[in-house]
Amino acid sequence: MRSNDVIDGLVKDLRPVSVTRSPFTLTLIWLVLSLASAAIVILTLFRIRPDMSSLVSHPTFLILLASLIGAWMSSAYLTFVLSLPGRASSGLLRVLPYLFLAVAMMALGWELSDFSATGWAIAGAKCSAVIVVVSLAPLLLLLGMIRKLAPLGLGRTSRALLIAATALGAFGICLHCNSQEAIHLLVYHVVPIVLMIGLGSLLTRRWLRW
């Protein structure tokens, strides 16, 4: 048998390799789909707080929203960068999601002067539950997208994708929850992101293994 016949036999059933999109394109696709799914959940199961227009004059609330958006976008981009071998990620990009979360916590910590019973009320745990509900679909979508890639740093990748999904969930609950107390926003809106990063990274690392 000639060598050409052997080569032809080996390659005849191979399929062309699909071109992988850039991290920016993948991030944009996920941002649009995740935002759409979160909007559907919020508008269907919950409601937008009626006083949103008056919150424009509340600087701490605006800093919180901006920080959550920054964490959502930067961690999503970092997730795809880490899932494509050969794509270098800068040190700044790796810490940027955590910096956004730190800004949110510091902005709320600056206003921790009201330790009322309503701020600490266990009923506020409902907000944390809403974050889980809103972030579930974006999380599963992101997991499905990077499973088709080649994530190598499983710990770092899992933490980045969890920040992306839960920061979006926290942003959604801020549009729904009527509380403006800093202690409530910190304990039930921001801290759950940190907790879910720790607890969820163990599960997502198993899912991301080849």
N, C-alpha and C positions, 0 to 999 in steps of 0.2 A: 504494500500500500504506500502510495506516495505521500510525502509530508503535507502537500497541499490538501489531499483528501482528508488527512487526519485533522488538520486545522479547520477545514470546512465542517467536519462532523462535530467538532467541539463548539463551534460558534453559531451553528445554524439555528439553535433554539434560544439564543440570547436575545434579550430585548434591549432596545436603546436606553441609555441612561438619561433620565430626565434632568433638565437643568434646574438646579436649586435657586430659588429666588434669594435676593439679598436680604440681610437682616432688617434693613429699613422697610422693604416691601412687605416682608412677613409681619413685621410689627404693625404696619399700617392696616393690613388685613385683619389682624387680631383685634386691634383697637376698635375698628368699626364694628366688627361682629360682637365683641364683648360689650361695647357700649349699647348696642341695639338690644342684646339679651337682658342687660341690667335695666334698661328703660322699660322693657316689656314687663319684667317682674315688678318693678316699682309702681308702674302705672296700673297694673292688673291687680296685684295683691295688696298694695299699700296706697299711699297718696302723697302728693307733693305738699309740703307745708304751705299754708295760705299766705304767710307773711314773708315770702322769699324776697320781695322787692325791698322791704325795710332792712334786710340784713346786709345790703350793699354798704351801709354806713357803719357796719360792725367790723373793724379791722382784724380782730382775732379770728373771727369766723372766715373772713376772706383768706387770711394766711393759712388756716386749716385746709380750706378747699384747694387752694393753690398747691399746698404741700402734698396733699393726697393725689392730685392730678400729676404732679411731678414724679412722685413715687410710682404711680401706675404706669406712666409712659416710659420712664427710664429703666425700670425693672423689666418691663416687657422687651425692650430693645436688648438689654443685657442678656435676657434668657435666650434669645435667638443667636446672639453673638457667641455665647458659650456653647450653643448646640451645633455650631458649624466649625469643624476643625480647620485650623489655618487662619481663622479670624481672630486677630489680636484685640484684646480688650484692655483699655487703659486703666490705670489704677483709679483715676477719677470716676470712670464709668462704673467700676465695681463697687465703689462706696457711695455713689450718688443717691441711690434709693434710700439708703440708711440716713444720709444727710437730710433728705426731705422729711423722713419720719422724725428725725431729731428736731427739725425746725417746728414741726407740728406740736411735738410734746413740749418744747420750750415756750412756744407761744401760749399754749394753754396753761403751762406751769406758772407763767408770769401773772395769770389772773386767778390763781388758786387762793382766793380770799373768802370764798363762800363754801363752807362745809356743811350745808344744810342737809336735813334728812332727805329731802327730795332728790338732791344731787347724788346721794349715796344709796338711794332706794334700790332694793333688789329688783324692782320692776324694770329698772334700767337695763337689766340683762336681756330684755326683749330686743334691745337695739343690737346687742352682740349676736343674737340669733338671726336677726335680719341680715347682718353682714354675711353670715355663713350662707344664707339662702341666696342672696344676690350674687355672691362670688362663686357659687357652685358651677354654673354653666360656663362662665369665662375660664374657670380653672380647668374643667374637663376639656374645653376647646383647646386651650393652650397645651395641655398634656398631649392631646391627640396630634397637634401640629408638630411638636418637637420629637415625638416618638418616631416620626418619619425621618428625622435628621440623625445626628450622631452626638448627643450630649456626652461629654467626657467627665467634666468636673461635676459629678452628680450632686454633691452637697451644695455647692455654690449655685448650680442651676436650679435645684429644687427650691432653695430659699428665694431666688430671684422671681421664679414664677408664682410662688405663694404671695410675695409682696405685691406683684402685679394684680393678682385676682382679688386679694383681700383689701388692697387700697381702693380698688374700684367699688367693692362692697361698702367700705366705710364712707366713701364719697356719696354713694346712694343713700345710706342711712342719714347722712347730714341733710339731705334734701327732704327727708321724711320726718325726722324727729323734731319735736317742738321745743326741746330743752335747749337753753343757751348757757347753762351753768358749766363753767370750765371743768369742774371735777367730774361731771357726768360725761362730757365730751372726751375727756382724757381716759377715764376708767372704762367706759363702755363703747367708745368709738375708735380710739387709737391703740390702747393697750391690747385689745383682742387681736390686732394685726400681729403684734410681737409674739403673743402666745400661740397663734395658729402657725406662725413660721416655725416655731420650735416643734410643735406637735405634728404638724403636717409634713415636715421635711422627711421624717422617717418613712412615711407611706409613699410619698412621691419618689423618693430615691429607689424604692423597690420597683415602682412602675417604670422608671426610666432605664432600668438595666436592660441591656440588649438581650 
